[in-house]
Amino acid sequence: MAAAAMLITLWPVLPPASADSVLTSIPVGSPSAVAVNATTNQIYATNADSGTLTVIDGATNTVSRVIPVGSDPVSVAFDSATGEIYVACYATDNIVAIDVVNQAINSISLGFSPLSVAVDQTTDQVYAVGDGSDSVAVIDGTTYTVSAIKTNSTLKSLAVDEATNKVYVVTDDTVTALDVTSGLSSILYSGAAPVAVAVNPDTDRIYAVDLGNDSVAVINDLGNVSTVAAGTDPVAAAVDPATNMIYAADNGSDDVTVIDGATDMPTSIGVGAHPVGVAVNPATDMIYVACEGGNEVTVIAGSAAVLPATNTVPANPSTAAGTPATQTVVSLTVGQAGYTVNGAVYTLDAPPLIYDGRTLVPIRDVATALGATVSWDAAAQKVTVAVGGKTIELWIGQGTAKINGTTVPIDSGNPDVTPILAPSGRVMLPLRFISENLGCQVDWNPSLQEIKLTYTKP
């Protein structure tokens, strides 16, 4: 990754997502951090006040075990390669390694007060930083021996990119990339008060949480930096590589900022009081938020509900007065969730939006109202819309589609127009392309930002 180049874009946080996104809250102690074991669907929450680690069964959202770990545990990481849990205990200057299978606990002395711990599962190495040291502690996951990489900076937090063998460390005002093999480092981001960092190895993007200006800095593989507005006092972040969604815990506003990694567009979800940590289970698409003020872990459904099984719009809407029985008229307004089908009022999962100069709409609502069927292939990130004898296939982030097997451009005048995943987790498709290929007449009122689709049954 090249040296940082500033290219600033500030997206405002959109209105909060539906409360239905929050599934439940699990009472624990006073959670300070959270991690996930995707293999066993277990969640680990450190409790700073009680010096314990709470183990939660992700299938039932119940506490299965509480493990004493030591004074003031503030960070936790899980190594899926070895099945071990690593807990940073600030007051005792050590990392506690928990072998869940053999029920063994080992304390690893660091000589400083750890604030953050992370694991490289490909090399079985554990990294820790904290108060009282300007070095990154490197722990051998097999022997528990400790070495150090000196940085000459005060270090507060870190994250590991297993794909590149780099560790990203947070200092008082920077995020720095540290090459573990060579020891070379480069500053990627300089900000007001960065406090945490997260990595998406699939996109090679780095996300720096900046408490000082209530934002998340997005650093791409060229070193360019854009800034996304978060809530109040963001303190932690996690990435779901499977969905390319980023979650930032906003301690001051009691919510989680959700950033669509494809568009860098944010929205927010209200959670418990004073969230301080967040973790993702990519296998189940569940997000776990440690809420210190509420003594609980809040569980959020991720974007698995991109295309929900149910829909408020009937497949065969009734005909309004003045509308021919063979026609369906759908009226929508950019930025508004309310819309009508033959005069009857419904609510969209996500409002229409204008992105890159084109209007995008949540496909299931619109297509169902027009009598089409919609299916979603999460693995391929593909939407299939079928009506009559026509099948339309579109892929998230791709500027071409297939109509009955023939590849066509979505927008011949702008190859950057593609389907996207909105921050709400809904698939948004280019309105004109999908409606015209379903045989609709499209009328646009620019002054009111209104769209009217008229579909005449063959």
C-alpha positions as CSV (number, residue, x, y, z in Angstrom):
1,M,0.0,0.0,0.0
2,A,1.4,3.4,-1.0
3,A,1.9,6.3,1.3
4,A,-1.2,8.1,2.4
5,A,-2.8,10.5,-0.1
6,M,-5.8,12.5,1.2
7,L,-9.0,12.4,-0.9
8,I,-11.7,13.5,1.4
9,T,-15.3,12.5,0.9
10,L,-17.8,12.9,3.9
11,W,-21.0,10.9,3.7
12,P,-23.6,11.9,6.3
13,V,-25.0,9.3,8.5
14,L,-28.4,8.3,7.1
15,P,-31.5,7.8,9.2
16,P,-31.5,4.9,11.6
17,A,-32.3,1.5,10.2
18,S,-35.4,-0.4,11.3
19,A,-35.4,-1.6,15.0
20,D,-36.1,-5.1,13.6
21,S,-32.4,-5.2,12.8
22,V,-31.7,-5.7,16.6
23,L,-32.7,-9.3,17.5
24,T,-32.0,-9.5,21.2
25,S,-29.8,-8.4,24.1
26,I,-27.9,-10.9,26.2
27,P,-27.2,-9.9,29.9
28,V,-23.5,-10.3,30.8
29,G,-21.3,-8.5,33.3
30,S,-19.7,-5.2,32.3
31,P,-18.5,-6.0,28.7
32,S,-15.4,-4.3,27.5
33,A,-14.8,-6.2,24.3
34,V,-16.2,-9.1,22.2
35,A,-15.0,-11.8,19.8
36,V,-16.5,-14.6,17.8
37,N,-15.7,-18.3,17.2
38,A,-17.4,-18.8,13.8
39,T,-16.7,-22.5,13.8
40,T,-18.6,-23.3,17.0
41,N,-20.9,-20.2,16.9
42,Q,-19.7,-19.0,20.3
43,I,-19.3,-15.4,21.3
44,Y,-16.7,-14.3,23.9
45,A,-17.3,-11.1,25.9
46,T,-14.7,-9.8,28.4
47,N,-16.2,-8.3,31.6
48,A,-13.9,-5.6,33.0
49,D,-15.5,-5.2,36.4
50,S,-15.6,-8.9,37.3
51,G,-12.4,-10.0,35.6
52,T,-14.3,-12.7,33.7
53,L,-15.0,-13.9,30.2
54,T,-18.6,-14.7,29.3
55,V,-19.1,-17.5,26.7
56,I,-22.4,-17.1,24.7
57,D,-24.0,-19.8,22.6
58,G,-24.8,-18.1,19.3
59,A,-27.5,-20.6,18.4
60,T,-29.6,-19.8,21.5
61,N,-28.2,-16.4,22.5
62,T,-27.8,-17.7,26.1
63,V,-24.7,-17.6,28.4
64,S,-23.2,-21.1,28.6
65,R,-20.1,-20.4,30.7
66,V,-18.3,-17.7,32.7
67,I,-14.5,-18.1,32.9
68,P,-12.3,-16.1,35.5
69,V,-9.4,-14.5,33.6
70,G,-7.8,-11.8,35.8
71,S,-8.2,-8.1,36.6
72,D,-9.5,-5.7,34.0
73,P,-9.8,-7.7,30.8
74,V,-10.1,-5.1,28.0
75,S,-9.6,-7.0,24.7
76,V,-10.2,-10.5,23.4
77,A,-9.3,-12.4,20.2
78,F,-9.9,-15.9,19.0
79,D,-7.6,-18.2,17.0
80,S,-9.7,-20.6,14.9
81,A,-6.5,-22.5,13.9
82,T,-5.8,-23.6,17.5
83,G,-9.1,-23.0,19.2
84,E,-7.5,-20.7,21.8
85,I,-8.9,-17.5,23.2
86,Y,-6.6,-14.6,24.1
87,V,-7.6,-12.0,26.6
88,A,-5.7,-8.8,27.3
89,C,-5.8,-8.1,31.1
90,Y,-4.7,-4.5,31.6
91,A,-4.2,-4.5,35.4
92,T,-2.1,-7.7,35.5
93,D,0.2,-6.8,32.5
94,N,-0.4,-10.1,30.8
95,I,-2.3,-12.0,28.1
96,V,-4.4,-14.9,29.2
97,A,-4.5,-17.8,26.8
98,I,-7.5,-20.1,27.2
99,D,-7.5,-23.6,25.6
100,V,-11.2,-24.3,25.5
101,V,-10.8,-27.9,24.4
102,N,-8.4,-28.9,27.1
103,Q,-9.7,-26.4,29.6
104,A,-6.2,-25.0,30.2
105,I,-5.4,-21.4,31.1
106,N,-2.0,-19.9,30.7
107,S,-0.8,-16.4,31.6
108,I,1.7,-14.7,29.4
109,S,3.6,-11.8,31.0
110,L,4.2,-8.8,28.8
111,G,5.8,-6.2,31.1
112,F,3.2,-3.6,30.1
113,S,-0.5,-3.1,30.4
114,P,-2.1,-4.5,27.2
115,L,-5.0,-2.5,25.6
116,S,-5.5,-4.6,22.5
117,V,-4.8,-8.1,21.2
118,A,-5.1,-9.6,17.7
119,V,-4.3,-13.0,16.1
120,D,-2.8,-14.0,12.8
121,Q,-4.3,-17.4,12.3
122,T,-2.1,-18.3,9.3
123,T,1.1,-17.9,11.3
124,D,-0.2,-18.7,14.8
125,Q,1.2,-15.5,16.1
126,V,-0.5,-13.2,18.6
127,Y,0.1,-9.5,18.7
128,A,-0.5,-7.1,21.6
129,V,0.0,-3.4,22.3
130,G,-0.7,-1.2,25.4
131,D,0.4,1.4,27.9
132,G,4.0,1.4,29.0
133,S,5.5,0.1,25.8
134,D,6.4,1.5,22.4
135,S,6.7,-2.0,20.9
136,V,4.3,-4.5,19.5
137,A,4.5,-7.7,21.5
138,V,4.7,-10.9,19.3
139,I,3.6,-14.1,21.1
140,D,4.3,-17.5,19.6
141,G,0.9,-19.3,19.8
142,T,2.6,-22.7,20.4
143,T,5.3,-21.9,22.9
144,Y,4.0,-18.6,24.3
145,T,7.4,-17.0,24.0
146,V,7.4,-13.3,23.6
147,S,9.4,-11.1,21.2
148,A,8.9,-7.4,20.3
149,I,8.9,-5.1,17.3
150,K,9.9,-1.6,18.3
151,T,8.0,1.4,16.9
152,N,9.1,4.4,19.0
153,S,5.4,5.4,19.3
154,T,2.7,5.1,22.0
155,L,0.4,2.3,20.8
156,K,-3.3,2.0,21.6
157,S,-4.8,-0.6,19.3
158,L,-4.0,-2.9,16.4
159,A,-5.4,-5.3,13.8
160,V,-3.9,-8.0,11.6
161,D,-4.1,-8.5,7.8
162,E,-3.4,-12.2,7.4
163,A,-3.3,-11.8,3.6
164,T,-0.4,-9.4,3.6
165,N,1.3,-10.3,6.9
166,K,1.0,-6.8,8.1
167,V,-0.1,-5.4,11.4
168,Y,-1.9,-2.0,11.6
169,V,-1.2,-0.1,14.8
170,V,-2.9,3.0,16.2
171,T,-0.9,5.7,17.8
172,D,-2.1,8.9,19.4
173,D,-2.8,10.5,16.0
174,T,-1.9,8.0,13.3
175,V,-2.6,4.6,11.9
176,T,0.6,2.9,10.8
177,A,1.2,-0.2,8.7
178,L,3.9,-2.5,10.1
179,D,5.5,-5.2,7.9
180,V,6.1,-8.0,10.4
181,T,8.8,-9.7,8.2
182,S,10.9,-6.6,7.4
183,G,10.0,-4.4,10.4
184,L,9.4,-1.5,8.0
185,S,6.5,0.8,8.7
186,S,4.5,3.5,6.9
187,I,1.9,6.0,8.1
188,L,-1.4,5.5,6.3
189,Y,-3.6,8.0,8.2
190,S,-3.1,11.0,10.3
191,G,-6.2,12.1,12.2
192,A,-7.5,13.9,15.3
193,A,-7.7,10.9,17.7
194,P,-7.8,7.5,16.0
195,V,-8.6,4.7,18.6
196,A,-9.2,1.5,16.6
197,V,-8.6,-0.1,13.2
198,A,-10.1,-2.9,11.2
199,V,-9.1,-4.6,8.0
200,N,-11.0,-6.2,5.1
201,P,-8.4,-8.6,3.5
202,D,-10.7,-9.2,0.5
203,T,-10.8,-5.6,-0.6
204,D,-7.4,-4.5,0.9
205,R,-9.2,-1.6,2.7
206,I,-8.3,-0.4,6.1
207,Y,-10.9,1.3,8.4
208,A,-9.6,3.7,11.1
209,V,-12.0,4.8,13.8
210,D,-11.4,8.4,14.8
211,L,-12.8,9.4,18.1
212,G,-11.6,13.0,17.6
213,N,-13.8,13.8,14.7
214,D,-16.6,11.2,14.9
215,S,-15.7,9.4,11.7
216,V,-14.3,6.3,10.1
217,A,-11.4,6.9,7.7
218,V,-11.4,4.5,4.7
219,I,-7.9,3.8,3.3
220,N,-7.8,2.0,0.0
221,D,-5.0,-0.1,-1.6
222,L,-3.5,3.0,-3.3
223,G,-3.2,4.9,0.0
224,N,-6.1,7.3,-0.7
225,V,-8.2,8.2,2.3
226,S,-11.9,9.1,2.4
227,T,-13.9,9.9,5.5
228,V,-17.3,8.5,6.5
229,A,-19.3,10.2,9.2
230,A,-20.0,8.0,12.2
231,G,-22.1,8.5,15.3
232,T,-20.9,10.2,18.5
233,D,-17.6,8.9,20.0
234,P,-16.9,5.9,17.8
235,V,-14.5,3.6,19.6
236,A,-14.3,0.2,17.8
237,A,-15.0,-1.4,14.5
238,A,-15.4,-4.8,12.8
239,V,-15.5,-5.9,9.2
240,D,-17.6,-8.7,7.6
241,P,-15.6,-9.7,4.5
242,A,-18.5,-11.9,3.3
243,T,-20.9,-9.0,2.9
244,N,-18.3,-6.1,2.7
245,M,-20.1,-4.3,5.5
246,I,-18.3,-2.4,8.3
247,Y,-19.6,-1.9,11.8
248,A,-18.4,0.9,14.1
249,A,-19.5,1.1,17.8
250,D,-20.5,4.7,18.7
251,N,-20.1,5.0,22.4
252,G,-21.6,8.4,22.8
253,S,-24.8,8.0,20.7
254,D,-25.6,4.4,21.7
255,D,-25.6,3.1,18.2
256,V,-23.6,1.2,15.5
257,T,-22.7,2.9,12.3
258,V,-23.0,0.5,9.4
259,I,-20.9,1.3,6.3
260,D,-21.5,-0.3,3.0
261,G,-18.0,-1.2,1.8
262,A,-19.0,-1.0,-1.9
263,T,-20.3,2.6,-1.7
264,D,-19.0,3.9,1.7
265,M,-22.5,5.0,2.5
266,P,-23.4,4.9,6.2
267,T,-26.5,4.3,8.2
268,S,-27.0,3.6,11.9
269,I,-28.7,1.0,14.2
270,G,-29.6,1.8,17.8
271,V,-28.2,-0.6,20.4
272,G,-27.7,-0.7,24.1
273,A,-26.0,1.9,26.3
274,H,-22.4,2.9,25.6
275,P,-21.2,0.3,23.1
276,V,-17.5,-0.3,23.4
277,G,-16.8,-3.3,21.1
278,V,-18.2,-5.1,18.1
279,A,-17.6,-8.4,16.4
280,V,-19.0,-10.2,13.4
281,N,-19.8,-13.9,12.7
282,P,-19.4,-14.2,8.9
283,A,-20.9,-17.7,9.0
284,T,-24.2,-16.6,10.4
285,D,-24.2,-12.9,9.4
286,M,-24.8,-11.9,13.0
287,I,-23.1,-8.8,14.7
288,Y,-22.4,-8.7,18.4
289,V,-22.0,-5.4,20.2
290,A,-20.6,-5.1,23.7
291,C,-22.7,-2.5,25.5
292,E,-20.8,-1.5,28.7
293,G,-23.5,0.9,30.0
294,G,-26.3,-1.7,29.6
295,N,-24.3,-4.7,30.9
296,E,-25.3,-6.6,27.8
297,V,-24.3,-7.9,24.4
298,T,-26.7,-6.7,21.6
299,V,-27.3,-9.0,18.7
300,I,-27.9,-7.5,15.3
301,A,-29.0,-9.3,12.1
302,G,-26.6,-8.5,9.3
303,S,-27.4,-8.3,5.6
304,A,-28.6,-11.9,5.3
305,A,-32.0,-10.3,5.1
306,V,-31.0,-8.5,1.9
307,L,-34.0,-10.0,0.2
308,P,-36.5,-10.9,2.9
309,A,-38.9,-13.8,2.4
310,T,-41.9,-11.7,3.2
311,N,-43.1,-8.5,1.6
312,T,-45.8,-6.0,2.4
313,V,-46.8,-5.5,-1.2
314,P,-49.3,-8.1,-2.6
315,A,-48.2,-10.0,-5.7
316,N,-51.4,-9.0,-7.4
317,P,-52.3,-5.5,-6.1
318,S,-55.8,-4.3,-6.3
319,T,-56.7,-1.8,-9.0
320,A,-57.4,1.8,-8.0
321,A,-60.2,3.8,-9.5
322,G,-59.2,5.2,-12.9
323,T,-56.5,2.5,-13.4
324,P,-57.3,-0.1,-16.1
325,A,-57.5,-3.6,-14.7
326,T,-54.6,-4.6,-17.0
327,Q,-52.3,-1.9,-15.6
328,T,-50.2,-1.6,-12.4
329,V,-48.9,1.9,-11.5
330,V,-46.2,2.3,-8.9
331,S,-45.2,5.7,-7.6
332,L,-42.0,6.4,-5.6
333,T,-40.1,9.4,-4.3
334,V,-36.4,9.6,-3.8
335,G,-35.5,9.5,-0.1
336,Q,-38.9,8.5,1.0
337,A,-39.9,5.0,2.2
338,G,-43.6,5.5,1.5
339,Y,-44.9,4.6,-2.0
340,T,-48.1,3.6,-3.7
341,V,-49.2,0.7,-5.8
342,N,-52.4,1.5,-7.7
343,G,-53.1,4.1,-5.1
344,A,-52.6,1.9,-2.0
345,V,-49.9,3.1,0.3
346,Y,-47.0,0.8,1.3
347,T,-43.6,1.1,2.9
348,L,-40.3,0.2,1.2
349,D,-37.5,-1.7,3.0
350,A,-35.2,1.2,1.9
351,P,-36.0,4.4,0.2
352,P,-35.0,5.1,-3.4
353,L,-31.7,6.9,-3.7
354,I,-29.6,8.7,-6.4
355,Y,-26.2,7.2,-6.7
356,D,-23.6,8.2,-9.3
357,G,-26.3,10.2,-11.2
358,R,-28.8,7.3,-11.4
359,T,-31.9,6.3,-9.4
360,L,-31.6,3.0,-7.5
361,V,-34.5,1.2,-5.8
362,P,-35.0,-1.8,-3.5
363,I,-35.7,-4.5,-6.0
364,R,-38.0,-6.9,-4.2
365,D,-40.7,-4.3,-3.4
366,V,-40.8,-2.9,-6.9
367,A,-40.5,-6.1,-8.8
368,T,-43.2,-7.9,-6.7
369,A,-45.6,-5.0,-7.2
370,L,-45.1,-5.5,-11.0
371,G,-45.8,-9.2,-10.8
372,A,-42.2,-10.4,-11.0
373,T,-40.3,-12.9,-8.8
374,V,-37.0,-12.2,-7.3
375,S,-34.2,-14.5,-6.0
376,W,-30.9,-13.8,-4.3
377,D,-27.7,-15.8,-4.6
378,A,-25.6,-14.6,-1.6
379,A,-22.5,-16.6,-2.7
380,A,-22.5,-15.1,-6.2
381,Q,-23.9,-11.7,-5.1
382,K,-26.5,-12.1,-7.8
383,V,-30.1,-11.0,-8.2
384,T,-32.4,-12.8,-10.6
385,V,-35.7,-11.1,-11.6
386,A,-38.2,-13.1,-13.7
387,V,-41.5,-12.1,-15.2
388,G,-43.4,-13.6,-18.1
389,G,-40.8,-15.2,-20.4
390,K,-37.9,-12.9,-19.4
391,T,-35.2,-13.5,-16.9
392,I,-32.8,-10.7,-15.8
393,E,-29.6,-11.5,-13.9
394,L,-27.6,-8.7,-12.2
395,W,-24.5,-8.8,-10.0
396,I,-23.5,-6.5,-7.2
397,G,-20.8,-4.1,-8.4
398,Q,-21.0,-5.2,-12.1
399,G,-21.9,-2.9,-14.9
400,T,-23.3,-5.6,-17.1
401,A,-26.4,-7.9,-16.8
402,K,-27.8,-10.8,-18.6
403,I,-31.3,-10.9,-20.2
404,N,-32.3,-14.4,-21.1
405,G,-28.6,-15.3,-21.1
406,T,-27.4,-12.4,-23.3
407,T,-24.9,-10.0,-21.7
408,V,-26.0,-6.3,-22.0
409,P,-24.7,-3.1,-20.4
410,I,-26.8,-1.7,-17.5
411,D,-26.1,1.8,-18.6
412,S,-24.4,2.3,-22.0
413,G,-23.6,5.9,-21.0
414,N,-22.0,5.2,-17.7
415,P,-20.3,1.9,-17.0
416,D,-20.0,2.7,-13.3
417,V,-23.8,2.3,-12.8
418,T,-24.1,-1.1,-11.0
419,P,-26.4,-2.7,-8.5
420,I,-25.3,-2.0,-4.9
421,L,-25.9,-3.2,-1.4
422,A,-27.4,-0.3,0.5
423,P,-26.3,0.4,4.2
424,S,-29.7,-1.0,5.2
425,G,-28.6,-4.4,3.7
426,R,-31.0,-4.2,0.8
427,V,-30.2,-4.8,-2.8
428,M,-30.6,-1.6,-4.8
429,L,-30.9,-1.9,-8.6
430,P,-30.9,0.8,-11.3
431,L,-34.5,1.8,-11.7
432,R,-34.6,2.6,-15.4
433,F,-32.8,-0.6,-16.5
434,I,-34.9,-3.0,-14.5
435,S,-38.2,-1.3,-15.2
436,E,-37.7,-0.9,-18.9
437,N,-36.6,-4.5,-19.2
438,L,-39.7,-5.5,-17.4
439,G,-41.7,-3.6,-20.0
440,C,-42.6,-0.6,-17.9
441,Q,-43.1,3.0,-18.9
442,V,-41.0,5.2,-16.6
443,D,-42.0,8.9,-15.9
444,W,-39.7,11.1,-13.9
445,N,-40.6,14.4,-12.2
446,P,-37.3,16.1,-11.4
447,S,-38.7,18.9,-9.3
448,L,-40.5,16.5,-7.0
449,Q,-38.0,13.7,-7.4
450,E,-40.9,11.4,-8.1
451,I,-40.9,8.2,-10.2
452,K,-44.0,6.6,-11.8
453,L,-43.9,3.2,-13.3
454,T,-46.7,2.0,-15.4
455,Y,-46.8,-1.7,-16.2
456,T,-49.4,-3.0,-18.7
457,K,-50.0,-6.8,-18.6
458,P,-49.4,-8.5,-22.0
